[in-house]
């Protein structure tokens, strides 16, 4: 009854923003994890102040609120696990560019690709480059501290956030940092909001730092007979103080899946090889020098190298389809975005090879070799109970191995639902207690995105997927 009263109060104050149609509730029930929970309403604010009112009503009636952008997150961060209201920020999608100093001020619903295209047209550059760039939004990128292909040189979303505006969980306005080059006043709650997966506040405006647009790019593809040699080559590049803008690793199983999905070879004439896909950018002189230095290292390790002037869109499209191409190897996947120190990449991959053999699951690996962040895709048949059990065993073994190697259970996707059970592997009871204390201090009624990160997702079942159709970002 209390929640029904809350919905009536919501409709009375923000009627034209409220959608309770069956189609909208269904679309808002899940994200890229594809496990569905039914909300009672979808709210699409058109101005910032409406966000404040939603949060105040949610606190009054003790209704959970789940902020949503493009919902491309892969860990269930946007899924309304405790039902409640879905706060869809897609209509807050305006941005302005300060071309004099290189800032962009953006609302959370701005699609990343739209912002990147606009700033590049003005000869500026916004480097964060997740594979979901064609549909993900700025708000979602900040909520999960998105990374992507260019992290090896340019870093992650956090490195470009100058200031944030929005609302605390109780609906009061908050502004963290200013549009200044630096600040040292009070606690840095700006960075606390970044990567908090919508649990500590709702962002309605972000000021982002831009850099000058690189003058030129070259793409380099190198193939290796084994994954070990490929990863050793990536570390050799780092040891030689060479900094490509992108350095992506694809193991042989990933290459196989990508070739089946796209219908074309990744490296012509070199089938069955692991590959490194690299990009060098900068001024014409920097690109020439960087390419020369890279080739000097690579040629000492392999004779399978190709160089393309400019940005080879065909190759990058293959890389961006690697995640969906995994379904050539199984009908369900656990996509684990683990990260380890660079020196531990080879030991990590060797452990994965053992897990592949012992579990009997197809485990394909690709990702950002330059910053130690690999995407480990454990593929299995969700209709086969034995495979579900083996996949569950494999992912637990993987997480323990990653932490033992000094790594982290998530490099860029966040925790959400999918990784909540692994938090105790990486963090001590005292560390988790400290994080919970921050959550309670800022959100005493546990309104924002409850049931995530610290709360182990008990209903998790590797054989159960409530949403079985292919994920369509244009529709969702």
Secondary structure by P-SEA (a helix, b strand, c coil): caaaaaaaaaaaaccccccccaaaaaaaccccccbbbbbcbbbbbccaaaaaaaaaaaaaabbbbbbbcccccccccccccccccccccccccccccccccbbbbbcccccaaaaaaaaaaacccccccccccccccaaaaaacccccccccccccccccccbbbbbcccbbbbbcccccccccccccccccccccccccccccbbbbbbcccccbbbbbbbbbccaaaaaaaaaaaaaacccccbbbbbcaaaaaaaaaaacccccccccbbbbbbbcccccaaaaaaaaaaaaaaaaacccbbbbbcccaaaaaaaaaaccccccccccccccccccccccaaaaaaaaaaaaaaaacccccccccccccbbbbbbccccccaaaaaaaaaaaaaaaaaaaaacccccccccccccccccccccccaaaaaaaaaaaaaacccccccccccccccccccccccccccccccccc
